[in-house]
Amino acid sequence: MNSWLWIKYLLTAAVVVAVSEFARRNDKLGGLVAALPLITVLSLVWLQLEQQPVEKIANHARYTFWYVLPTLPMFLVFPWLLARWGFWPALGSSLVLTLVLFAAFAWCMARLGVVDLL
């Protein structure tokens, strides 16, 4: 494995660890930092540094937007389920909900001719 790939792994992992550390210390700050598109920005930077075509970089940003939308309800459902079912059942149910919402969203967007997500 080349050194560039290791640098990407380490920096990306550092962002994830930093987000979890912020969240451990302060709920609001952790939520804010987690909501920032840090991984997406890093991905865009990696693509640019790897001299990927502008169209590929633009598509990455565009698809990220569409893929985020059906994941948003999870952040409301998970806390509600967490208080009632505990962590693992709430997380699993939230992930299943997200998959169902994504499939429905992708189907609707394709049917309306907005974007093909599959």
MODELLER restraints for C-alpha pairs under 7 A, 6 or more apart:
rsr = mdl.restraints
at = mdl.atoms
rsr.add(forms.Gaussian(group=physical.xy_distance, feature=features.Distance(at['CA:12:A'], at['CA:39:A']), mean=6.94, stdev=0.5))
rsr.add(forms.Gaussian(group=physical.xy_distance, feature=features.Distance(at['CA:19:A'], at['CA:30:A']), mean=6.15, stdev=0.5))
rsr.add(forms.Gaussian(group=physical.xy_distance, feature=features.Distance(at['CA:19:A'], at['CA:33:A']), mean=6.11, stdev=0.5))
rsr.add(forms.Gaussian(group=physical.xy_distance, feature=features.Distance(at['CA:19:A'], at['CA:34:A']), mean=5.83, stdev=0.5))
rsr.add(forms.Gaussian(group=physical.xy_distance, feature=features.Distance(at['CA:20:A'], at['CA:30:A']), mean=6.98, stdev=0.5))
rsr.add(forms.Gaussian(group=physical.xy_distance, feature=features.Distance(at['CA:22:A'], at['CA:29:A']), mean=6.33, stdev=0.5))
rsr.add(forms.Gaussian(group=physical.xy_distance, feature=features.Distance(at['CA:22:A'], at['CA:30:A']), mean=4.60, stdev=0.5))
rsr.add(forms.Gaussian(group=physical.xy_distance, feature=features.Distance(at['CA:23:A'], at['CA:29:A']), mean=6.54, stdev=0.5))
rsr.add(forms.Gaussian(group=physical.xy_distance, feature=features.Distance(at['CA:23:A'], at['CA:30:A']), mean=3.50, stdev=0.5))
rsr.add(forms.Gaussian(group=physical.xy_distance, feature=features.Distance(at['CA:23:A'], at['CA:31:A']), mean=6.50, stdev=0.5))
rsr.add(forms.Gaussian(group=physical.xy_distance, feature=features.Distance(at['CA:44:A'], at['CA:57:A']), mean=6.26, stdev=0.5))
rsr.add(forms.Gaussian(group=physical.xy_distance, feature=features.Distance(at['CA:47:A'], at['CA:57:A']), mean=6.48, stdev=0.5))
rsr.add(forms.Gaussian(group=physical.xy_distance, feature=features.Distance(at['CA:70:A'], at['CA:98:A']), mean=6.52, stdev=0.5))
rsr.add(forms.Gaussian(group=physical.xy_distance, feature=features.Distance(at['CA:70:A'], at['CA:101:A']), mean=5.62, stdev=0.5))
rsr.add(forms.Gaussian(group=physical.xy_distance, feature=features.Distance(at['CA:70:A'], at['CA:102:A']), mean=5.21, stdev=0.5))
rsr.add(forms.Gaussian(group=physical.xy_distance, feature=features.Distance(at['CA:70:A'], at['CA:105:A']), mean=6.59, stdev=0.5))
rsr.add(forms.Gaussian(group=physical.xy_distance, feature=features.Distance(at['CA:71:A'], at['CA:98:A']), mean=5.50, stdev=0.5))
rsr.add(forms.Gaussian(group=physical.xy_distance, feature=features.Distance(at['CA:74:A'], at['CA:94:A']), mean=5.48, stdev=0.5))
rsr.add(forms.Gaussian(group=physical.xy_distance, feature=features.Distance(at['CA:74:A'], at['CA:98:A']), mean=6.29, stdev=0.5))
rsr.add(forms.Gaussian(group=physical.xy_distance, feature=features.Distance(at['CA:77:A'], at['CA:94:A']), mean=6.60, stdev=0.5))
rsr.add(forms.Gaussian(group=physical.xy_distance, feature=features.Distance(at['CA:78:A'], at['CA:90:A']), mean=5.78, stdev=0.5))
rsr.add(forms.Gaussian(group=physical.xy_distance, feature=features.Distance(at['CA:78:A'], at['CA:91:A']), mean=6.42, stdev=0.5))
rsr.add(forms.Gaussian(group=physical.xy_distance, feature=features.Distance(at['CA:78:A'], at['CA:94:A']), mean=5.71, stdev=0.5))
rsr.add(forms.Gaussian(group=physical.xy_distance, feature=features.Distance(at['CA:81:A'], at['CA:90:A']), mean=5.06, stdev=0.5))
rsr.add(forms.Gaussian(group=physical.xy_distance, feature=features.Distance(at['CA:82:A'], at['CA:90:A']), mean=5.13, stdev=0.5))
rsr.add(forms.Gaussian(group=physical.xy_distance, feature=features.Distance(at['CA:106:A'], at['CA:116:A']), mean=6.96, stdev=0.5))
rsr.add(forms.Gaussian(group=physical.xy_distance, feature=features.Distance(at['CA:106:A'], at['CA:117:A']), mean=5.51, stdev=0.5))
rsr.add(forms.Gaussian(group=physical.xy_distance, feature=features.Distance(at['CA:106:A'], at['CA:118:A']), mean=6.88, stdev=0.5))
rsr.add(forms.Gaussian(group=physical.xy_distance, feature=features.Distance(at['CA:109:A'], at['CA:115:A']), mean=5.57, stdev=0.5))
rsr.add(forms.Gaussian(group=physical.xy_distance, feature=features.Distance(at['CA:109:A'], at['CA:116:A']), mean=6.73, stdev=0.5))
rsr.add(forms.Gaussian(group=physical.xy_distance, feature=features.Distance(at['CA:110:A'], at['CA:116:A']), mean=5.03, stdev=0.5))
